[in-house]
Each structure stands twice: as structure tokens, then as C-alpha cells.
Amino acid sequence: MKLRRSDIKPASMVTSPGHQVKPALLTKKREKLSLSSRQLEKLMRGVLDKGASFRFQGKGFSMSPFIKDGDVITIAPVQGVNPRFGDVVVFTHPHAGMLIIHRIIGKRAGEYRTKGDNAPEGDGMISRAAILGRVIKVERNGRYISLGLGPDRFIIAFVTRTGLLPLLWPLWRFVRFFIRSRPGE
């Protein structure tokens, strides 16, 4: 079956119960074309190397609450720009060989320390060459989610690095309840 460029929809990453990423492309008819992680990486690299953004539906819970399972994520190339503390990046894990989206929580000797906001452990040190791009936009149910990608990313990176985020999440939910329930809004 030969596909035209207009037949291809955004790529998605489907997580299995064993947390292995099984990416797929969606066609106009909502059919899934399975891709291995390596194939998705090649496709993503090809798009990002041309200076274009790459948009796909993410799966998984390691970046919750800022990026949730099923959110549509837009990745921008990092050509000529070094990722910074707090940036959310997509990279190929050096040992697992899988594509991962996590936050930069440190830098040492030209390598980056990354960790998911909701992950119990970090990923170790990641080389600059392993980083494909930076998350610039997150969409949830048709709305843009800016929390975690703006100036607040520095605070979130610090809290993620120290392991305090899981402790602060219940407090945030409590505060958010009262913000949403204020009369007159």
C-alpha cells in the first residue's frame, strides 16, 4: 500500500502495560501504522533536521501532571541551541534505545541529567547528541497547556530534582479546587 503525504496524520506513541513504547502513525482513516521506536526516531530526526516541528500524541504517565497520557505534543528542533535547565526534551535513552520525553534537571560536563516529573528515578546523564528536540507546546482536549513550559519550568525542574513534586501535587489540587470554585468567575 502506497501512502501519500496527505494520508499521514500525526505520529503517536502507544505505551504497553510493560511501559515499552510502541509508536504508530495515524492515517486519515484513523488506521494505525505501527513503527518501531527506531523508525519513529528516524522519522522525527528527519523532520527536526529540516528545521520543522514534529507533532504527535504522547502516551505514558512519567511527566504527569504537566504532560498527561494522550496529550498532543509539539517538538521543536534544538539545532544550534543548547537545551536549558527546566526544558522538556525528547531524547533517545543511551541504554534502553527508546524515545523518552523528560525534563532537564541538571547539566555537568556537557551532558544533561533528565527525569520525568512523575518518575521515581532519573535517567542518568544524557549526551547532547541523544537529544532530538524540545517540547514547545502541549494540547489537551483541544486546549493549549502552558503550565510547565514557561518561566515556571525552572521551579518545576528544581522541585522535580529534589523529589518534592509528588508531595506538592495534593496541595496543588487543593488550591486549584478553591481557585475554580470562586464566585463571580
Helices and strands as residue ranges (DSSP letters): G 5-7, E 8-15, E 21-27, E 32-34, H 37-49, E 54-57, E 72-77, E 88-92, E 99-108, E 111-115, E 122-127, G 128-130, E 131-140, E 143-145, H 153-162, H 165-180
